[in-house]
Amino acid sequence: MRTVSDILESKPQPFNIIAPAQLVIDALHMLNSVNLSYLIVMNGDDYKGIFSERDYSRNVILKGRSSSSTTVQEVMTTDVPVVQPTDSVEHCINMINLHKTRYLLACNDSDKVIGVITIHDLLRQVLNYKGEFNNAALANQLIDNDERSVY
């Protein structure tokens, strides 16, 4: 079975990093320039959270906040589930389904962030490695992931 390490090896090193004190408008410009749906929020080497398009729509727009005066730390998601490099794709799918999230934080043994596993990464794994993935029910749960999640 493929692992978190395998997924991360196929992805570029994280470059979509923003500081918590940055304004949301800056985060939106960065999301647009990196063409991703999330940014990793770091204060130096310390992980603080994930800022996503969903955070923007739910915590800025729908709450009447201004993108030019709201900071990322005010609206970011901080309780992202954590996985280890040796965790299997199946474990990641279970975590995504259990926590009703779209992102998993990958950390090494020293609790340093080494990347983010997305629901799309996992779907690619199921599709690209069908021969290795024998749990159709779990794959269907991933595909049917309830969009009413909190993240």
FENGI-V308519 format. One record per residue. RES is the residue in one small letter. PHI is phi in whole degrees, 0 to 359 (* if undefined). Layout:
RES PHI
RES PHI
This chain:
m *
r 289
t 236
v 304
s 303
d 299
i 295
l 295
e 296
s 272
k 251
p 293
q 303
p 300
f 236
n 266
i 244
i 224
a 277
p 298
a 277
q 294
l 284
v 302
i 300
d 294
a 297
l 295
h 298
m 293
l 305
n 295
s 288
v 268
n 56
l 232
s 262
y 212
l 233
i 272
v 265
m 230
n 249
g 67
d 266
d 264
y 291
k 239
g 168
i 235
f 249
s 233
e 303
r 294
d 300
y 298
s 294
r 275
n 255
v 245
i 301
l 290
k 259
g 71
r 275
s 259
s 295
s 270
s 231
t 262
t 269
v 301
q 296
e 285
v 231
m 287
t 267
t 248
d 255
v 279
p 299
v 251
v 235
q 256
p 303
t 272
d 293
s 279
v 301
e 300
h 300
c 298
i 298
n 299
m 295
i 301
n 290
l 296
h 268
k 50
t 235
r 245
y 224
l 234
l 270
a 263
c 234
n 275
d 298
s 267
d 61
k 267
v 293
i 242
g 161
v 231
i 257
t 255
i 301
h 291
d 301
l 290
l 298
r 300
q 297
v 298
l 288
n 284
y 235
k 305
g 296
e 269
f 253
n 254
n 256
a 297
a 297
l 293
a 299
n 295
q 298
l 296
i 295
d 271
n 315
d 294
e 288
r 272
s 291
v 275
y 263
